[in-house]
């Protein structure tokens, strides 16, 4: 049985992907085919990770169910095209004019990227915290304490002909984990017992070497 935190992550990916409406792309979401015009914001990406969780001992029985305080990290990335050669910023061979032109292009693109990352964070926050999505897209099981405590942004960075900015948002909530037990792995009928021999010398190097011990693995 799949644990609830894994189902929750898939549900959040599906929730964001369905609501994206071509405004951004969700990594792992299988979206329908879109036209070139609908892909205008393909440089905006959201990825969801399970970053960790806690199992409070006072919030569950030893036989289950167990309360699981989950943290899902949502990584947001945007890119803005630059009009100049940004490689000139790092090249020691750039002339003053080339460096100035690259710097101006970087600053203009960084401003566009900053606006884009703020807009993307706005959209994602509103989707997740929408009252209609209180169960984060899950149709079974309970979700409680859903919360996004803040947004953390990183500085713009030149990558080739683009200026890239990223941000992260931690989504926390509580789900209930059922202790169904590990089903194990069924034996492969095509692989029978394997006979092996292990030489042992329990009496020291001066003693006679006893006969090898036969060990059968994979069955009796």
C-alpha positions in Angstrom: 0.0 0.0 0.0 1.4 3.4 -1.0 1.9 5.8 1.9 -0.2 8.9 2.0 2.6 11.4 1.6 3.5 9.9 -1.8 -0.1 10.1 -2.9 -0.3 13.7 -1.6 2.7 14.8 -3.6 1.2 13.3 -6.8 -2.1 15.0 -6.0 -0.4 18.5 -5.6 1.4 18.0 -8.9 -1.9 17.2 -10.6 -3.7 20.1 -8.8 -1.1 22.6 -10.0 -0.9 21.1 -13.5 -4.6 21.3 -14.0 -4.8 24.9 -12.7 -1.8 26.1 -14.6 -3.8 26.7 -17.8 -0.6 27.3 -19.9 0.7 30.0 -17.4 3.5 27.7 -16.3 4.7 24.1 -16.6 4.6 21.5 -13.7 7.4 19.0 -13.8 5.9 15.5 -13.9 2.4 16.6 -15.0 1.2 15.0 -18.1 -0.5 17.8 -19.9 -2.4 17.8 -23.2 -0.7 19.0 -26.4 -0.6 22.8 -26.7 0.1 25.2 -29.5 3.1 27.5 -29.8 0.9 30.4 -28.7 -0.1 28.6 -25.6 3.5 27.9 -24.7 4.4 31.6 -24.3 5.2 31.0 -20.6 7.0 27.7 -21.0 10.0 29.3 -19.2 8.1 29.3 -16.0 8.4 26.0 -14.2 7.2 24.5 -10.9 8.6 21.3 -9.3 7.3 19.6 -6.2 9.5 17.6 -3.8 8.8 15.7 -0.6 11.5 17.3 1.6 10.7 15.6 4.8 8.2 14.8 7.5 7.7 14.1 11.2 5.7 11.4 13.0 4.6 12.8 16.4 4.6 9.9 18.9 1.6 11.4 20.8 -0.5 11.6 17.6 -0.8 7.9 16.7 -1.0 4.4 17.9 1.8 1.8 17.6 -0.6 -0.2 15.4 -1.7 2.8 13.4 -2.9 5.0 11.9 0.0 7.4 12.3 -0.1 11.2 11.9 2.5 12.4 9.4 3.4 16.1 9.4 4.5 16.5 5.7 6.6 19.2 4.1 6.4 19.5 0.3 8.9 21.9 -1.2 7.7 23.7 -4.3 10.6 25.0 -6.5 9.7 27.9 -8.8 12.0 28.8 -11.8 11.6 31.5 -14.4 13.8 32.7 -17.2 13.9 35.9 -19.1 15.6 36.3 -22.5 18.4 38.9 -22.7 18.9 41.1 -25.7 22.7 41.3 -25.3 25.6 38.9 -24.9 25.6 38.0 -21.2 28.9 36.1 -21.6 30.6 39.4 -21.8 29.9 40.0 -18.1 32.3 37.1 -17.1 34.8 37.5 -19.9 38.1 39.3 -19.0 38.5 40.1 -22.7 35.3 42.2 -22.9 35.8 45.8 -23.7 34.2 48.5 -21.6 31.5 49.0 -24.2 30.7 45.3 -24.4 30.6 45.0 -20.6 28.3 48.0 -20.3 25.9 46.7 -22.9 25.8 43.2 -21.3 25.3 44.7 -17.9 22.3 46.8 -19.1 20.8 43.7 -20.8 21.3 41.7 -17.6 19.6 44.3 -15.5 16.6 44.7 -17.8 16.2 40.9 -18.0 16.6 40.5 -14.3 13.8 43.0 -13.7 11.6 41.0 -16.1 12.5 37.7 -14.3 11.8 39.3 -10.9 8.4 40.3 -12.0 7.8 36.9 -13.5 8.8 35.0 -10.4 6.6 37.2 -8.2 3.7 36.6 -10.5 4.4 32.8 -10.5 4.6 32.7 -6.7 1.3 34.7 -6.5 -0.4 32.1 -8.8 0.9 29.0 -7.0 0.1 30.4 -3.6 -3.5 31.2 -4.6 -4.0 27.7 -6.1 -2.7 25.9 -3.0 -4.4 28.1 -0.5 -7.7 28.3 -2.3 -10.5 27.2 0.0 -11.8 24.8 -2.6 -8.5 23.0 -2.5 -8.4 22.4 1.2 -7.8 18.7 0.6 -5.0 19.5 -2.0 -6.8 17.5 -4.6 -7.1 14.3 -2.7 -10.4 12.5 -3.1 -9.8 10.1 -0.2 -8.1 10.6 3.2 -7.9 13.7 5.3 -5.6 16.7 5.0 -5.3 19.1 7.9 -3.1 22.1 8.9 -2.5 23.0 5.2 -0.2 26.0 5.2 2.5 27.9 3.3 4.6 29.9 5.8 6.6 32.0 3.3 8.4 32.4 0.0 12.1 32.5 -0.4 13.7 34.1 -3.5 17.2 33.8 -4.9 19.2 36.4 -6.8 19.0 36.5 -10.6 21.7 34.5 -12.4 22.9 34.7 -16.0 22.6 31.4 -17.9 23.6 31.6 -21.5 21.2 34.0 -23.2 18.8 34.0 -20.3 18.6 35.5 -16.9 17.2 32.9 -14.4 15.5 33.4 -11.1 14.2 30.8 -8.6 12.1 30.8 -5.5 10.9 28.1 -3.1 7.7 27.7 -1.0 7.3 25.1 1.7 3.8 23.5 1.9 3.1 21.8 5.2 0.1 19.7 6.2 -0.8 16.6 8.1 -2.0 13.3 6.7 -2.8 10.0 8.2 -0.6 7.0 7.4 -2.1 3.4 7.6 0.3 0.7 8.8 -0.6 -2.0 6.3 2.8 -3.7 6.6 5.3 -4.6 3.9 3.8 -7.2 1.5 7.3 -8.6 0.8 8.5 -9.9 -2.5 7.3 -13.2 -3.9 9.9 -15.8 -4.8 10.8 -16.2 -8.5 9.7 -19.7 -9.5 12.4 -19.7 -12.3 15.2 -19.3 -9.7 15.7 -22.5 -7.6 18.0 -23.2 -4.7 21.7 -22.4 -5.2 24.3 -24.8 -3.6 27.4 -23.1 -2.4 30.4 -24.3 -0.4 32.2 -22.3 2.3 35.6 -23.5 3.6 36.0 -23.0 7.3 38.9 -23.5 9.6 37.7 -23.4 13.2 40.7 -25.1 14.7 43.6 -22.7 13.7 46.1 -22.9 10.8 48.0 -25.9 12.3 44.9 -28.1 12.4 43.7 -30.4 9.7 41.5 -28.6 7.2 38.0 -29.9 7.7 35.8 -30.8 4.8 34.0 -27.8 3.2 30.6 -27.0 4.7 27.7 -27.2 2.2 25.3 -24.3 2.4 22.1 -24.2 0.4 20.7 -20.7 -0.2 17.4 -19.7 -1.8 15.4 -22.5 -0.3 15.6 -25.7 1.7 
